[in-house]
Amino acid sequence: MLLDVVLGILFCLAFLFSIVCFLKLIGVKRQLRDMTDALNDIWAGNGNRKILAADNELTAELSFKMNEIVYAYEEQLSQLRAADETNRQLMTSLSHDVRTPLTTLLGYLDAVHRGVVTGKERENYLEIARRKAHDLKEYIDILFDWFKLNSSEFSLSIEQVELSELTRNILKDWIPIFEEKKLNYEIELPDKPLLTKVDLDGYARIINNLVQNVMNHSQASQIKIEMSQTESDIKIFVEDNGIGIEKSDLQHIFERLYKCDKGRSNKGSGLGLAIVGQMVEKMNGRITVQSEPDKYTIFTVFFPLDS
């Protein structure tokens, strides 16, 4: 009699377990069907579609993981779209900014070649053509640096350097240009060695781009370049007394293709400071900018001391 009761209880439990399993199976099939529908929707281009699941469902962990994958995929697509738009803008800028000075350059050279101008006027035409050629080379150099910096094959050769002497050697080539442009300059570099780790060419590009930015855009009459040391960093200041940068522009100053307003020169690609920002970051440094319109602008680059 007791055995019959036990067997009956076991039969009931087995029956209930079968019902529960059947219901679970139906639920899992429904969840898998919903997941399939969501994935088909995502495949069709609806990146906002998410796979819904309650925390207690058997497929919850799988659903959440698939949502993470879809989210990461959408992030990559968004970045690719942004990069594509940037490249489109860059190509538009390239078409305009290269074609215009090149057309002007050829116009002046053709006038000289045909003998349209003579004497002093001919010399003036040749000087203008020379300046246009330098502007064009500067623009192409910036473009080359940008494409190289964003290439998958780009790499830096980081090595320990004495930064004060390296900076002095870079800036000595600018002194004749400062004097030609009648730009007052003040350069203060420490005599004692300051060691850090940078890429030589990359560091030169940082300093040259910051100085070139002053020359092209600030309308300054004075530039000051100074280096100092803290307990953990080497600081390089590039300061000018030009027209400054509006507060609303400061947060965007290192973005690619960003150009400020307020009479700053349209000359350039809008890539120079973006290259500076990326170069500094890739060499484990950081850069800040402060400005007061019509008073000053100060770029400060920090590199960690290497003992």
matplotlib code that plots the C-alpha trace (Angstrom):
import matplotlib.pyplot as plt

x = [0.0, 2.8, 4.6, 1.6, 1.3, 5.0, 4.7, 1.7, 3.5, 6.5, 4.2, 2.5, 5.8, 7.1, 3.9, 4.2, 7.9, 7.0, 4.4, 7.0, 9.6, 7.0, 6.1, 9.7, 10.4, 7.5, 8.9, 12.4, 11.0, 9.1, 12.2, 14.3, 11.7, 11.7, 15.5, 15.4, 13.0, 15.1, 18.3, 16.6, 15.4, 18.9, 20.4, 17.9, 19.4, 17.5, 20.4, 18.1, 16.3, 17.1, 16.4, 14.1, 14.4, 13.5, 16.3, 14.7, 14.4, 16.7, 17.9, 18.4, 22.2, 22.4, 20.0, 22.0, 25.3, 23.8, 22.6, 26.1, 27.5, 24.8, 25.6, 29.3, 28.6, 26.4, 29.2, 31.7, 29.3, 28.7, 32.5, 32.9, 30.1, 31.8, 35.2, 33.6, 32.0, 35.3, 37.1, 34.4, 34.9, 38.7, 38.5, 36.3, 38.7, 41.6, 40.0, 39.5, 42.6, 45.0, 43.4, 43.1, 46.8, 47.9, 45.8, 47.1, 50.7, 50.4, 48.8, 51.8, 54.3, 52.6, 52.5, 56.3, 56.9, 54.9, 56.7, 53.5, 55.4, 58.9, 61.3, 60.2, 56.7, 58.2, 60.2, 57.0, 55.2, 58.0, 58.0, 54.2, 54.6, 57.3, 55.1, 52.2, 54.4, 55.5, 51.8, 51.0, 53.9, 52.9, 49.3, 50.5, 52.8, 49.9, 47.7, 50.6, 51.0, 47.3, 46.9, 50.1, 48.9, 45.5, 47.0, 47.0, 50.7, 51.5, 53.9, 56.1, 59.7, 59.7, 63.1, 64.6, 65.7, 67.0, 64.1, 65.6, 68.3, 66.0, 63.6, 66.4, 67.4, 63.9, 63.3, 66.6, 65.2, 62.2, 64.3, 65.0, 61.3, 60.4, 62.8, 61.6, 58.0, 59.0, 57.5, 59.0, 60.1, 61.2, 62.6, 63.4, 64.8, 66.6, 70.3, 70.0, 69.1, 65.4, 64.8, 61.6, 60.5, 59.1, 59.3, 61.8, 59.8, 56.5, 57.8, 59.2, 55.8, 54.1, 56.4, 56.3, 52.5, 52.0, 54.4, 52.9, 49.4, 50.6, 52.1, 49.0, 46.1, 46.9, 47.7, 50.2, 53.1, 54.9, 55.5, 56.9, 58.2, 59.2, 60.0, 59.9, 59.9, 57.7, 58.1, 56.6, 56.4, 58.2, 56.0, 56.3, 54.4, 53.7, 52.1, 51.1, 49.5, 47.2, 43.4, 42.8, 40.2, 36.6, 35.6, 33.0, 35.8, 38.3, 36.6, 36.7, 40.2, 41.8, 39.0, 39.8, 38.7, 37.6, 38.3, 37.6, 35.9, 36.5, 38.8, 41.2, 42.8, 41.0, 44.4, 45.1, 43.4, 42.0, 44.2, 47.3, 46.1, 44.2, 47.6, 49.2, 46.5, 46.9, 50.7, 50.8, 48.3, 50.2, 53.4, 51.7, 51.5, 48.7, 47.9, 45.8, 44.9, 43.9, 42.9, 41.5, 40.1, 42.2, 44.8, 46.6, 46.5, 48.7, 49.2, 50.8, 52.2, 53.1, 55.4, 56.3, 59.8, 62.0, 64.4]
y = [0.0, 2.4, 1.5, 2.4, 5.8, 6.5, 5.4, 7.6, 10.6, 10.0, 9.7, 13.0, 14.7, 13.3, 14.4, 17.9, 18.0, 17.1, 19.8, 22.4, 21.2, 21.4, 24.9, 25.9, 24.4, 26.4, 29.6, 28.9, 28.3, 31.6, 33.4, 31.9, 33.0, 36.5, 36.5, 35.4, 38.1, 40.7, 39.5, 39.6, 43.1, 44.1, 42.5, 44.5, 47.7, 48.5, 48.9, 50.2, 46.9, 45.1, 41.5, 41.6, 39.1, 38.9, 38.2, 34.8, 33.5, 30.8, 32.8, 36.0, 35.8, 35.0, 37.9, 40.4, 39.3, 39.6, 43.1, 44.0, 42.7, 44.7, 47.8, 47.5, 46.9, 50.0, 52.0, 50.8, 51.7, 55.2, 55.7, 54.6, 57.0, 59.8, 58.9, 58.8, 62.2, 63.6, 62.2, 63.6, 67.1, 66.6, 65.8, 68.9, 71.0, 69.5, 70.3, 73.9, 74.6, 73.0, 74.1, 77.8, 78.5, 76.2, 78.2, 81.5, 80.2, 79.1, 82.4, 84.4, 82.1, 82.2, 86.0, 86.0, 83.3, 85.2, 88.5, 90.2, 91.8, 93.1, 94.8, 95.3, 94.0, 90.8, 90.4, 91.0, 88.3, 85.8, 86.6, 86.1, 82.8, 81.7, 82.4, 80.6, 77.6, 77.5, 77.7, 74.8, 72.7, 73.5, 72.4, 69.2, 68.4, 68.7, 66.4, 63.9, 63.9, 63.5, 60.5, 59.0, 59.5, 57.8, 55.0, 51.4, 51.2, 54.3, 53.8, 56.0, 55.3, 56.4, 57.0, 58.9, 62.4, 65.5, 67.8, 71.2, 70.8, 69.1, 72.0, 74.5, 72.8, 72.9, 76.6, 77.9, 77.4, 79.6, 82.6, 83.9, 83.6, 85.5, 88.2, 88.3, 88.6, 91.2, 89.0, 89.7, 86.5, 85.3, 81.8, 80.5, 77.0, 75.6, 74.9, 71.7, 68.5, 67.4, 63.8, 62.4, 59.8, 61.0, 60.3, 62.8, 63.5, 63.6, 66.1, 68.3, 68.3, 69.3, 72.3, 73.3, 73.1, 75.2, 77.9, 77.7, 78.2, 81.4, 82.6, 81.7, 82.6, 84.7, 88.1, 88.4, 90.8, 88.6, 84.9, 83.4, 79.8, 78.6, 75.3, 74.5, 71.5, 70.3, 67.3, 64.9, 66.8, 68.9, 71.8, 73.6, 76.9, 78.5, 82.0, 84.8, 88.2, 87.9, 88.0, 85.0, 82.3, 82.6, 80.5, 78.6, 77.5, 76.3, 73.0, 72.2, 73.5, 70.0, 68.6, 67.7, 70.3, 72.7, 76.3, 79.3, 82.5, 86.1, 87.1, 84.2, 83.3, 80.8, 79.7, 76.0, 72.7, 72.7, 69.7, 71.3, 71.4, 68.0, 66.5, 68.1, 66.7, 63.2, 63.3, 64.4, 61.7, 59.0, 60.0, 59.8, 63.6, 66.0, 69.5, 72.4, 75.8, 79.0, 82.2, 85.6, 87.3, 90.2, 89.5, 86.2, 82.4, 79.9, 76.3, 74.1, 70.7, 68.3, 65.3, 63.0, 63.3, 60.3, 59.7]
z = [0.0, 0.9, -2.2, -4.3, -2.6, -3.3, -6.9, -7.3, -5.8, -8.1, -11.1, -10.2, -9.8, -13.1, -14.8, -13.3, -14.2, -17.8, -17.9, -16.6, -19.1, -21.9, -21.0, -20.7, -24.1, -25.6, -23.9, -25.2, -28.7, -28.5, -27.3, -30.0, -32.6, -31.2, -31.3, -34.9, -35.8, -34.1, -35.8, -39.2, -38.4, -37.4, -40.6, -42.6, -41.2, -38.0, -35.6, -32.9, -32.6, -29.3, -28.2, -25.2, -22.4, -18.7, -16.2, -15.3, -18.9, -20.1, -23.0, -21.0, -20.9, -24.6, -25.4, -23.4, -25.0, -28.5, -27.6, -26.6, -29.9, -31.8, -29.8, -30.5, -34.2, -34.3, -32.6, -35.3, -38.0, -36.5, -36.4, -40.0, -41.1, -39.2, -40.7, -44.2, -43.7, -42.5, -45.5, -47.8, -46.2, -46.4, -50.1, -50.7, -48.7, -50.6, -53.9, -53.0, -51.0, -53.4, -56.6, -55.6, -54.8, -57.6, -60.1, -58.7, -58.8, -62.4, -63.3, -62.0, -63.5, -66.9, -66.8, -66.2, -68.9, -71.5, -70.7, -69.7, -66.8, -66.7, -64.4, -60.8, -61.5, -62.8, -59.5, -57.6, -59.5, -58.9, -55.1, -55.0, -56.9, -54.4, -51.4, -53.0, -53.7, -50.0, -48.9, -51.2, -49.8, -46.3, -47.0, -48.7, -45.8, -43.3, -45.4, -45.7, -41.9, -41.3, -43.7, -42.2, -38.7, -39.4, -41.4, -40.0, -40.8, -38.7, -35.8, -33.6, -32.7, -29.1, -27.5, -24.7, -25.7, -24.1, -24.8, -24.2, -26.8, -29.3, -29.0, -29.4, -32.7, -34.0, -33.1, -34.6, -38.1, -37.2, -36.1, -39.6, -40.4, -37.2, -38.2, -41.8, -40.6, -38.0, -35.3, -31.9, -30.3, -26.9, -26.4, -22.9, -22.7, -19.6, -19.8, -17.7, -19.5, -19.4, -20.3, -21.7, -24.3, -27.6, -31.3, -32.8, -36.0, -34.1, -31.5, -34.3, -36.0, -32.7, -32.2, -35.9, -36.1, -33.0, -34.2, -37.7, -36.1, -34.6, -37.9, -39.9, -37.7, -34.6, -36.3, -33.3, -33.1, -30.5, -29.8, -26.6, -26.4, -22.9, -21.3, -17.6, -15.3, -12.5, -10.3, -12.9, -16.2, -18.7, -19.9, -23.2, -23.6, -26.9, -26.3, -28.6, -28.1, -31.1, -31.6, -29.4, -29.6, -28.5, -25.5, -27.6, -30.0, -27.3, -26.7, -30.4, -31.3, -31.6, -33.7, -37.3, -39.9, -37.2, -38.1, -35.8, -36.8, -35.8, -38.6, -38.2, -41.5, -43.7, -44.8, -43.9, -43.8, -40.3, -39.6, -38.0, -34.4, -34.8, -35.7, -32.7, -30.4, -31.8, -31.8, -28.1, -27.1, -28.9, -27.1, -23.7, -23.3, -23.0, -24.3, -23.0, -24.5, -22.8, -24.6, -24.0, -27.2, -28.4, -25.6, -25.7, -26.5, -24.7, -25.8, -23.1, -23.9, -21.1, -21.3, -18.4, -17.0, -17.7, -14.9]

ax = plt.figure().add_subplot(projection="3d")
ax.plot(x, y, z, "-o")
ax.set_aspect("equal")
plt.show()
